[in-house]
Amino acid sequence: MINDISENLRHGASDDTIAAEKVANHINCFWPRMMKSEIKIHFNAGGYGLNSIARNAINIIRAMDK
């Protein structure tokens, strides 16, 4: 799902960094805690299948959690 969100939000962003920020904001606003936890676990296990915007968004979320 995060890859789909990344692709959708990429179209309205001027670059991939801004797209990642928009994805991180979307996830923080709309995803329940369990889904956020699961995507972080997947990312920490190597993040197979995640596109670059999704990876950057997860890094932004992780930084905000600290």
BELVENGI-V982236 format. One record per backbone hydrogen bond with DSSP energy under -1.0 kcal/mol. NH is the residue of the N-H (numbers start at 1). CO is the residue of the C=O. E is the energy in kcal/mol with one decimal. If there is no record, write none. Layout:
NH,CO,E + NH,CO,E
This chain:
5,1,-2.3 + 6,2,-2.4 + 7,3,-2.4 + 8,4,-2.4 + 9,5,-2.6 + 10,6,-1.6 + 13,10,-1.2 + 19,15,-2.0 + 20,16,-2.4 + 21,17,-1.9 + 22,18,-2.3 + 23,19,-2.4 + 24,20,-2.7 + 25,21,-2.3 + 26,22,-2.5 + 27,23,-2.7 + 28,24,-2.5 + 29,25,-2.1 + 30,26,-2.7 + 31,27,-2.1 + 36,32,-2.0 + 37,33,-2.4 + 38,34,-2.4 + 39,35,-2.3 + 40,36,-1.8 + 41,37,-2.2 + 42,38,-2.4 + 43,39,-2.4 + 44,40,-2.8 + 45,41,-1.4 + 46,43,-1.7 + 47,42,-2.6 + 50,47,-2.3 + 55,51,-2.4 + 56,52,-2.3 + 57,53,-2.5 + 58,54,-2.4 + 59,55,-2.1 + 60,56,-2.1 + 61,57,-2.5 + 62,58,-2.8 + 63,59,-2.1 + 64,60,-2.0 + 65,61,-1.6
